[in-house]
């Protein structure tokens, strides 16, 4: 097997309006400030508070910006986002 370093995708699912966007940006900026190439994307299917929202964080030494073809870590914060 090929060893893969700093190439993974993290998905975080929460309810819209819970401050998740701020928390996700803190995570993104923390990784970036550590020198890890990272990109993030918020997916808001609705602007109504309480509905599901997803954040995709892609870490890649090769500088990939788009989400990968598989999720390595999935964090689901409530039943609605599951």
C-alpha positions as protocol buffer text, in pm:
chain_id: "A"
residue {
  index: 1
  type: UNK
  ca { x: 0 y: 0 z: 0 }
}
residue {
  index: 2
  type: UNK
  ca { x: 109 y: 353 z: -75 }
}
residue {
  index: 3
  type: UNK
  ca { x: 156 y: 572 z: 230 }
}
residue {
  index: 4
  type: UNK
  ca { x: -65 y: 882 z: 214 }
}
residue {
  index: 5
  type: UNK
  ca { x: 23 y: 1183 z: 432 }
}
residue {
  index: 6
  type: UNK
  ca { x: -188 y: 1497 z: 473 }
}
residue {
  index: 7
  type: UNK
  ca { x: -452 y: 1394 z: 220 }
}
residue {
  index: 8
  type: UNK
  ca { x: -795 y: 1343 z: 373 }
}
residue {
  index: 9
  type: UNK
  ca { x: -1145 y: 1481 z: 380 }
}
residue {
  index: 10
  type: UNK
  ca { x: -1339 y: 1577 z: 691 }
}
residue {
  index: 11
  type: UNK
  ca { x: -1717 y: 1634 z: 675 }
}
residue {
  index: 12
  type: UNK
  ca { x: -1897 y: 1810 z: 959 }
}
residue {
  index: 13
  type: UNK
  ca { x: -2278 y: 1809 z: 964 }
}
residue {
  index: 14
  type: UNK
  ca { x: -2473 y: 2044 z: 1195 }
}
residue {
  index: 15
  type: UNK
  ca { x: -2793 y: 2245 z: 1208 }
}
residue {
  index: 16
  type: UNK
  ca { x: -2789 y: 2583 z: 1032 }
}
residue {
  index: 17
  type: UNK
  ca { x: -2785 y: 2879 z: 1270 }
}
residue {
  index: 18
  type: UNK
  ca { x: -2580 y: 2711 z: 1544 }
}
residue {
  index: 19
  type: UNK
  ca { x: -2256 y: 2899 z: 1482 }
}
residue {
  index: 20
  type: UNK
  ca { x: -2115 y: 2611 z: 1282 }
}
residue {
  index: 21
  type: UNK
  ca { x: -1978 y: 2833 z: 1005 }
}
residue {
  index: 22
  type: UNK
  ca { x: -1764 y: 3025 z: 1255 }
}
residue {
  index: 23
  type: UNK
  ca { x: -1643 y: 2703 z: 1418 }
}
residue {
  index: 24
  type: UNK
  ca { x: -1561 y: 2551 z: 1079 }
}
residue {
  index: 25
  type: UNK
  ca { x: -1362 y: 2858 z: 973 }
}
residue {
  index: 26
  type: UNK
  ca { x: -1163 y: 2843 z: 1297 }
}
residue {
  index: 27
  type: UNK
  ca { x: -1075 y: 2481 z: 1219 }
}
residue {
  index: 28
  type: UNK
  ca { x: -978 y: 2574 z: 861 }
}
residue {
  index: 29
  type: UNK
  ca { x: -763 y: 2869 z: 970 }
}
residue {
  index: 30
  type: UNK
  ca { x: -595 y: 2663 z: 1244 }
}
residue {
  index: 31
  type: UNK
  ca { x: -486 y: 2396 z: 997 }
}
residue {
  index: 32
  type: UNK
  ca { x: -376 y: 2660 z: 745 }
}
residue {
  index: 33
  type: UNK
  ca { x: -170 y: 2842 z: 1008 }
}
residue {
  index: 34
  type: UNK
  ca { x: -1 y: 2509 z: 1092 }
}
residue {
  index: 35
  type: UNK
  ca { x: 127 y: 2505 z: 732 }
}
residue {
  index: 36
  type: UNK
  ca { x: -110 y: 2235 z: 607 }
}
residue {
  index: 37
  type: UNK
  ca { x: -264 y: 2302 z: 263 }
}
residue {
  index: 38
  type: UNK
  ca { x: -640 y: 2300 z: 326 }
}
residue {
  index: 39
  type: UNK
  ca { x: -963 y: 2416 z: 161 }
}
residue {
  index: 40
  type: UNK
  ca { x: -1317 y: 2431 z: 294 }
}
residue {
  index: 41
  type: UNK
  ca { x: -1669 y: 2456 z: 159 }
}
residue {
  index: 42
  type: UNK
  ca { x: -1999 y: 2521 z: 340 }
}
residue {
  index: 43
  type: UNK
  ca { x: -2305 y: 2359 z: 187 }
}
residue {
  index: 44
  type: UNK
  ca { x: -2627 y: 2532 z: 288 }
}
residue {
  index: 45
  type: UNK
  ca { x: -2935 y: 2369 z: 133 }
}
residue {
  index: 46
  type: UNK
  ca { x: -3148 y: 2634 z: 305 }
}
residue {
  index: 47
  type: UNK
  ca { x: -3100 y: 2958 z: 498 }
}
residue {
  index: 48
  type: UNK
  ca { x: -3365 y: 2853 z: 750 }
}
residue {
  index: 49
  type: UNK
  ca { x: -3225 y: 2804 z: 1100 }
}
residue {
  index: 50
  type: UNK
  ca { x: -3234 y: 2445 z: 1223 }
}
residue {
  index: 51
  type: UNK
  ca { x: -3207 y: 2274 z: 884 }
}
residue {
  index: 52
  type: UNK
  ca { x: -2899 y: 2063 z: 808 }
}
residue {
  index: 53
  type: UNK
  ca { x: -2577 y: 2219 z: 680 }
}
residue {
  index: 54
  type: UNK
  ca { x: -2253 y: 2044 z: 586 }
}
residue {
  index: 55
  type: UNK
  ca { x: -1894 y: 2162 z: 586 }
}
residue {
  index: 56
  type: UNK
  ca { x: -1633 y: 1982 z: 377 }
}
residue {
  index: 57
  type: UNK
  ca { x: -1270 y: 2029 z: 477 }
}
residue {
  index: 58
  type: UNK
  ca { x: -1008 y: 1895 z: 233 }
}
residue {
  index: 59
  type: UNK
  ca { x: -650 y: 1858 z: 349 }
}
residue {
  index: 60
  type: UNK
  ca { x: -403 y: 1791 z: 70 }
}
residue {
  index: 61
  type: UNK
  ca { x: -28 y: 1834 z: 32 }
}
residue {
  index: 62
  type: UNK
  ca { x: -90 y: 1849 z: -343 }
}
residue {
  index: 63
  type: UNK
  ca { x: -311 y: 2156 z: -303 }
}
residue {
  index: 64
  type: UNK
  ca { x: -638 y: 1996 z: -415 }
}
residue {
  index: 65
  type: UNK
  ca { x: -931 y: 2234 z: -369 }
}
residue {
  index: 66
  type: UNK
  ca { x: -1223 y: 2007 z: -461 }
}
residue {
  index: 67
  type: UNK
  ca { x: -1370 y: 1746 z: -226 }
}
residue {
  index: 68
  type: UNK
  ca { x: -1216 y: 1402 z: -256 }
}
residue {
  index: 69
  type: UNK
  ca { x: -1393 y: 1090 z: -375 }
}
residue {
  index: 70
  type: UNK
  ca { x: -1436 y: 957 z: -21 }
}
residue {
  index: 71
  type: UNK
  ca { x: -1487 y: 1091 z: 329 }
}
residue {
  index: 72
  type: UNK
  ca { x: -1226 y: 984 z: 582 }
}
residue {
  index: 73
  type: UNK
  ca { x: -1383 y: 1145 z: 891 }
}
residue {
  index: 74
  type: UNK
  ca { x: -1757 y: 1221 z: 930 }
}
residue {
  index: 75
  type: UNK
  ca { x: -1874 y: 1426 z: 1230 }
}
residue {
  index: 76
  type: UNK
  ca { x: -2252 y: 1429 z: 1266 }
}
residue {
  index: 77
  type: UNK
  ca { x: -2381 y: 1664 z: 1536 }
}
residue {
  index: 78
  type: UNK
  ca { x: -2752 y: 1575 z: 1545 }
}
residue {
  index: 79
  type: UNK
  ca { x: -3018 y: 1339 z: 1409 }
}
residue {
  index: 80
  type: UNK
  ca { x: -3134 y: 1580 z: 1135 }
}
residue {
  index: 81
  type: UNK
  ca { x: -2788 y: 1591 z: 975 }
}
residue {
  index: 82
  type: UNK
  ca { x: -2743 y: 1215 z: 995 }
}
